[in-house]
Amino acid sequence: MSDIQFINAHIIDPSQDMDGIGYVSVEDGIITDCRLGDAPKPSKDAKIVDCTHGYLAPGLVDMRVQSGDPGAEHLEDLNSLLSAAAAGGVTAFACLPNTLPIIDDPAMIDSLCLRASRQGGSRLYVYGAATKGLAGKEMAELGMMAESGAIGFSNGLTSIQDALVMRRLLSYASMIDKPVIQHCEDASLTADGEMNEGETSTRLGLIGSPSVAEVIIIDRDLHLVRLTGGRYHVAHISTRAGIDAVRKAKAEGLPVTADTAPPYFILNELAVSTYDTAMKLSPPLRSEDDRLAVIEGLADGTIDAVSSDHTPVDGDAKMQPFGPSQPGASGIDTLFALTMSLVHADHISMMRAIEILSLAPATILDVPGGSLVPGSMADVILFRPDTGWIVKGVNFASASRITPFEGQPVQGVIDATYVSGKETFRRD
């Protein structure tokens, strides 16, 4: 592995509050120096990467990715997923456990992580299933899965409805210091829902799913967090009421974190008006007030991170009437550019954008990444935040090409991605 020196780069590193022109030196895949100013003379064997007019930052860490592998490789196999991660600037990502078979035992974690490591590229981490078979009835073998590398526990695309099961999960997870990641939705209120409940759903003749279904589960779980002390993470938060509940919990000092995804700060329920099934997501697109609340939550720190919520969906499952169509869309290819929209609109700073995409998720999941501090692994991205392009699913590196942002102009391109100092992607 050759030594590398990145020079003349506009460095953005929230972990060091670093924002300026400088250099980063890498030896054997490890960052050895990161400073503002002119670079020292490199070793004669070092590869020089001139980053003039470009930015350099820690690689993105994506907290919520659905893999089609194993069991649905026709939707997304490991190769296409790793390629999409590299092209999107994602140097590490966490996979949900709802594969086929479900990741509820240590052998599944060992197998998936080993296969990904052999392919090389972005680091793949795995959530263990919180309950056996993701049925929500009985706690899975959390301790054994943690020993095999599970970075946390999730019930995948469904919420844990049983309060006693959730209490036991939080209690046990707290003993092994792992977060419980919850999709917050009261299933009794949303079982037949097709979109967000409100004036728009009535006008479109679609069955509404009330937004309070999210905060009902959050409020219940926060009481259990007080009882158990477990680390609790709200996945893809989407409502003002839910964000307010998390804000109050943080002010109280509870170990609570949250993430959201780009559709919830860019789109609202009016996007469903064309009955385009690419707009059918879980949770559903919310009201304009909820969308603005998500932006406020990202700006003030209530929402810690932005994830892609990448969910490969069969095209046939989308080419149906809106009601019976399957929720989900691709997200990993567009994560960076869509988050940059918050910077271009002056909602957040560039520093905050890299924090919510890199440092914060790495911190929540206790995985390497999110920092250019000497001694860190050289997981870095080179990017240009102002370069524009048009979102077209056909051009995605992911095998999943259904996106609610089809045809939308965006700004922000990844020029190169490095994992442990090895170049895994370079834009032609």
Buried (B, 14 or more C-beta within 10 A) or exposed (E): EEBBBBBBBBBBBBBBEBBEBBBBBBBEBBBBBBBBEEBEEBEEEBEEBEBEEBBBBBBBBBBBBBBBBBEBBEBBBBBBBBBBBBBBBBBBBBBBBBBEEBBBBBEBBBBBBEBBEEEEBBBBBBBBBBBBEBBBEEBBBBBBBBEBBBBBBBBBBBBBBEEEBBBBBBBBBBEEEBBBBBBBBBBEBBEEBBBBBBEBBEEBEBBBBBBBBBBBBBBBBBEBBEEBBBBBBBBBBBBBBBBBBBBBBBEEEBBBBBBBBBBBBBBBBEBBEEBBBBBBBBBBBBBEEBBBBBBBBBBEEBBBBBBBBBBBBBEEBBEEEBBEBBBBBBBBBBBBBBBBBBBEEEBBBBBBBBBBBBBBBBBBBEBBBBBBEBEBBBBBBBBBBEBEBEBBBEEBBBBBBBBBBBEBEBBBBBBBBBBBBBBBBEEE
